[in-house]
Amino acid sequence: MGQALRIKSCDLKVARNNEDHHTKEISSRRLVVRRGQPFTITLHIRPMVRGFLRALKKVTLVAQTGKQPSKTNRTKVKFPITSQGNPKWWSAAVESRDFQSWTVSVTTPADAIIGHYSLLLQVSRRTQYPLGHFTLLFNPWGREDAVFLENEAQRREYLLNQNGLIYLGTSDCVQPQPWDFGQFELNVIDLSLSLLEVDKEVNQWSNPVHVTRVLGALLNDRKERSILTTSQTQDSEDMRFLYKRRGSLPILWHWLTGQGRQVPDGQAWVLAPVICSVLRSLGIPARVITIFDSAQDTKGDLTVNEYYDKDGLQTGENQGSRICIFQVSTECWMARPDLSPRYGGWQIVDTSLQKEGGANVLVTCDLVPVRAVKEGALELNPAVPALFASLNASCAVWIKDRDGTVVRADASPKYVGNNISTKGVGGDRCEDITQNYKYHEGSSQKRELLDKVWKKRAELGEVNGLSLSSETSGPLYMLLHSSSSMPLDGDFELDVNFFSHTSEEKAVELLIGIQAMDYNGVTTTQLYKKKFFLTFQGNEVRTISISISSFDFMQSPPENSILRLTAVATHTDPEISYFAQRDIAICKPQLTIEVPEMVRLYEPVTASIYVQNKLDSPMEDCVMTVFGRGLIYRERSYRLGSVSPGNSLYRQIQFTPTQAGLQRLTVEVDCNMFQNLIGYKSINVVMPVSPA
């Protein structure tokens, strides 16, 4: 039989198959297909007469993956070439044939193991012909696949779009940060599968839940090849690059090779878009979400206790729980056959679990259904109580007196998790998805759910003794008001409003402070402090207004662009402290990009970039960096010197688009006064006009 059949070559039809499988952006040379969907190959054979038909009926195909392919763990499969395929299992069906070639349609099952495969033709027990290699991915277009996503626009956004937006800032001043997911860049699939190879349970690589947990745990592992540095190892060079995180590929490359620069621990939010990139590259729909004002490290408690002194500075007590300014997380889409069918859909990739698991990395990452968090299904998953509390807790403020005593401050209730944002489908708009995670604040559903959770935790003996039941109420009411951001080019107004609802005269000491903050909710440097001594008459309404020059702050700008405003008022009869706070963002100068919204492939384009210096001092050592996949080959940097007050930084650049479709031009400006001023513009690159 081996003499009756000889293979000349095999055409994997890469261009056609990759087009059909939505993988043409990944490669034009390698065959990359999605499971559960047929792909076509053509076998070219040497013309034979004797034994040809007999050989045709007995040949089989062999597909194998992994370092030690085995039939027992489904990493090696053998299947015949027949006239009719089997859509439920590995199969091959002849589409057409003659004495010189066979065109064969190969079908993989919708639950096949993903990975790099070798494809062979076996004509006898000892004779095999290697036909080539292919990479098999999850398939959101396949209805039988666990990651099937019904909506085509969502598939294109959450799987095929490489231009992302990460939302930073504060809940009242959301600031979009462009991000390059780069899931189709050269070798990203190889990087992702190399990460997965740390896991020895290759037979579980058919399960997207298992694959996601492994990848999430590995990328967040602080013991092995960590992506993050620790605060002790951050040198001055690390701090220079604190904000220079534009995409996932350099970070992935560092993890795999140990080459390149680690991410400073203070920018741990970049892990979420990296995980998102890896999942998308393997065919799992994923997106990055930002939860503003989320309660962290609560251990399920529904009250976060914050401690301040009378100057409005955090005391460092009880730092186990706190409210983060923002938390960036990853969601992925998949069915959950291991749970009730109602818990399929969006899952939170929770890498916050801190357990000693030995060789089992899965104990440090889990997938939590978004619906379970909204419904408060505490028993479903060990991570649900903490996630539920992070979105539904209230904050209690305690003031530490100079003698060391701690009393509950009279403060307006502060709730968390009321702004959860992600990039909208098919555009650059910000989409609010808070309703996916929680019921509206003040709604009957929210009240009933909180009562249920409180009772459940009380039954388990897990309720924190410091609860909102100890809330105080004094004879004054205080409210802090300001804009949501502080501009760099002018004065900043801050108002503290008082209402005395007593007939007695009250002497009050008021201290207004401003501190720099990390995004994780930890205050750093105090930048401003001013004290007032006030006397209120009965039933008096008064506003204390102050004007602060932002120039004073920018003499030594904080590393992060978030400020906490605090107001602490104290009177002694009786001894009551009043507290109010507001978190605001520093508003950088506006960067303007003028470029046509639609350009043609391979035709030169001119873009104009402007930044006006409205500051009272020169912008020195200005450097502009321009980049954009499909628009500019590698990134370009321009040293522009200084820009005097009142003048503008201006630069024209030319580029020639090399990829059709919706692309993004990104411009970054750094100077002595600020870092990482970013602007971006979406550009639709269309095909050139055909000559008449």
NORTA-V704657 format. One record per backbone hydrogen bond with DSSP energy under -1.0 kcal/mol. NH is the residue of the N-H (numbers start at 1). CO is the residue of the C=O. E is the energy in kcal/mol with one decimal. If there is no record, write none. Layout:
nh: <NH/NH>
co: <CO/CO>
e: <E/E>
This chain:
nh: <8/9/11/17/18/19/20/21/22/23/26/27/33/35/37/39/41/42/43/44/45/46/52/55/56/57/59/60/61/62/63/64/65/74/75/76/77/79/81/82/89/91/93/94/95/96/98/102/103/104/105/106/107/112/114/115/117/118/119/120/121/122/123/124/129/131/132/134/135/136/137/138/142/145/148/149/155/156/157/158/159/160/164/166/168/170/175/177/179/180/181/185/188/191/192/193/194/195/196/197/198/199/202/204/205/207/211/212/213/214/215/216/217/218/219/220/221/226/229/233/239/240/241/242/245/248/252/253/254/255/256/257/258/263/267/268/270/271/272/274/275/276/277/278/279/280/281/282/283/284/286/287/289/290/291/292/293/294/295/296/301/304/306/308/309/312/315/322/324/325/326/327/329/331/332/333/334/335/339/343/344/345/347/348/349/350/350/360/361/364/365/366/368/370/373/374/375/377/378/380/384/387/388/389/390/392/393/394/395/396/398/399/400/401/404/407/409/410/416/417/421/422/424/431/433/436/437/438/443/447/448/449/450/451/452/453/454/455/456/457/458/459/460/461/462/467/470/471/477/479/481/486/488/492/494/495/496/497/498/499/500/501/506/508/509/510/511/512/513/514/515/516/517/518/521/524/527/528/530/532/534/536/539/540/542/544/546/548/550/552/554/556/563/564/565/566/567/568/569/570/571/576/578/579/580/582/584/585/586/587/592/594/599/601/602/603/605/607/608/609/610/611/613/614/619/622/623/624/625/626/627/631/632/636/638/640/643/646/647/649/651/653/655/658/659/661/663/665/666/667/668/669/670/671/672/677/679/681/683/684/685/686>
co: <44/44/42/13/14/15/16/17/19/18/23/23/135/137/34/106/104/11/102/9/100/6/49/51/52/53/55/122/79/120/77/118/75/71/70/70/63/61/59/92/86/107/105/82/103/103/101/43/96/41/93/39/91/109/205/136/134/64/132/62/129/60/127/127/121/119/119/117/31/115/33/282/139/142/145/140/151/152/153/154/155/155/179/177/175/173/168/166/164/246/162/182/185/187/188/189/190/191/192/193/195/196/200/201/202/204/207/208/209/210/211/212/213/214/215/216/218/224/263/230/235/236/237/239/243/180/248/249/250/251/252/253/254/227/264/265/267/268/269/270/271/272/273/274/275/276/277/278/280/279/158/331/329/421/327/419/325/324/390/322/298/394/396/398/313/309/307/296/294/519/519/291/289/287/347/285/345/146/336/340/341/334/332/368/330/348/366/357/359/361/362/350/348/346/369/370/371/372/376/377/381/383/384/385/386/388/389/302/414/304/306/407/308/405/401/399/397/577/393/293/290/431/429/422/420/433/434/434/440/443/444/445/446/447/448/449/450/451/452/453/454/455/456/458/457/465/467/468/499/497/495/585/587/548/546/481/544/479/542/477/540/475/536/534/570/532/568/530/566/528/564/525/562/522/518/516/514/514/512/510/508/506/502/537/498/496/494/492/490/549/550/553/584/515/582/513/580/511/578/509/576/571/569/410/567/565/563/484/561/486/610/608/684/686/657/600/655/653/594/651/592/649/647/612/643/641/670/638/668/636/666/628/628/626/624/622/619/613/644/611/609/607/605/630/630/685/683/681/627/679/625/677/623/674/620/669/667/665/663/597/661/599>
e: <-2.9/-1.7/-3.0/-2.8/-3.0/-1.6/-2.2/-2.0/-1.1/-3.0/-1.3/-1.4/-2.7/-2.7/-1.1/-2.5/-2.7/-2.3/-2.9/-2.9/-2.5/-2.4/-1.2/-2.4/-2.5/-1.5/-1.2/-2.4/-3.3/-2.7/-2.3/-1.9/-2.6/-1.1/-1.7/-1.2/-2.7/-2.5/-1.2/-2.8/-1.4/-2.0/-2.4/-2.5/-3.2/-1.4/-2.3/-2.3/-3.1/-3.0/-3.2/-3.5/-2.8/-1.6/-1.1/-2.0/-3.6/-2.5/-2.8/-2.8/-2.8/-3.2/-2.1/-1.3/-3.0/-2.9/-1.3/-2.0/-2.3/-2.8/-2.3/-2.3/-1.4/-1.5/-1.7/-2.4/-2.0/-2.3/-1.7/-3.2/-1.1/-1.0/-3.3/-2.9/-2.8/-1.8/-2.4/-2.9/-2.4/-2.4/-2.4/-1.6/-2.1/-2.6/-2.8/-2.8/-2.1/-2.0/-1.8/-1.3/-1.5/-1.9/-1.9/-2.0/-2.0/-1.9/-2.3/-2.3/-2.1/-2.3/-2.4/-2.7/-2.2/-2.5/-2.4/-1.0/-1.4/-1.7/-2.4/-1.2/-2.0/-1.7/-1.2/-1.5/-2.3/-2.1/-2.5/-2.8/-1.9/-2.0/-2.2/-2.4/-2.8/-2.6/-2.5/-1.2/-1.9/-1.9/-1.1/-1.6/-2.6/-2.3/-2.2/-2.1/-2.4/-2.5/-2.3/-1.2/-1.3/-2.7/-2.1/-2.3/-2.5/-2.5/-2.9/-2.6/-2.0/-1.1/-1.9/-3.2/-1.8/-2.8/-2.9/-2.7/-2.4/-1.9/-1.9/-1.6/-3.1/-1.8/-1.4/-2.0/-2.5/-2.8/-2.2/-2.3/-1.8/-2.8/-2.1/-2.3/-1.5/-2.3/-2.8/-3.2/-2.7/-1.1/-2.7/-2.1/-1.2/-1.9/-1.4/-2.0/-2.2/-2.3/-1.3/-2.1/-2.2/-2.4/-2.0/-1.4/-1.5/-2.1/-3.1/-2.4/-2.1/-1.1/-1.9/-2.2/-1.9/-3.0/-3.0/-2.9/-3.2/-3.3/-1.9/-2.2/-2.9/-3.2/-1.1/-2.0/-2.4/-1.9/-3.0/-3.3/-2.9/-1.8/-1.7/-1.7/-2.1/-2.1/-2.6/-2.3/-2.5/-2.2/-2.0/-2.4/-2.9/-2.4/-2.3/-2.7/-2.4/-2.2/-1.3/-1.0/-3.0/-1.1/-1.7/-1.6/-1.8/-2.2/-3.1/-2.8/-1.1/-3.2/-2.3/-2.8/-2.3/-3.1/-3.4/-1.9/-3.0/-2.1/-2.6/-3.4/-2.6/-2.9/-2.3/-2.8/-2.4/-2.2/-2.1/-2.9/-2.1/-2.5/-1.7/-3.1/-2.7/-1.6/-2.2/-3.3/-3.3/-3.4/-1.9/-1.4/-2.0/-2.9/-2.5/-2.9/-1.8/-1.2/-1.6/-1.0/-2.9/-2.8/-3.3/-2.6/-2.5/-2.2/-2.4/-2.1/-1.8/-1.9/-3.6/-2.1/-1.9/-2.1/-2.6/-1.8/-2.5/-3.2/-2.7/-3.0/-2.2/-2.9/-2.2/-1.7/-2.8/-2.7/-2.5/-2.8/-2.4/-2.0/-3.0/-1.0/-2.5/-3.0/-2.4/-2.8/-3.1/-2.9/-2.4/-1.9/-2.7/-2.8/-2.8/-2.9/-2.4/-2.9/-2.1/-3.8/-1.9/-2.5/-2.1/-2.8/-1.4/-3.0/-3.2/-2.8/-2.8/-2.9/-3.0/-2.6/-2.4/-2.7/-2.0/-2.3/-2.6/-2.2/-3.1/-3.2/-2.9/-2.9>
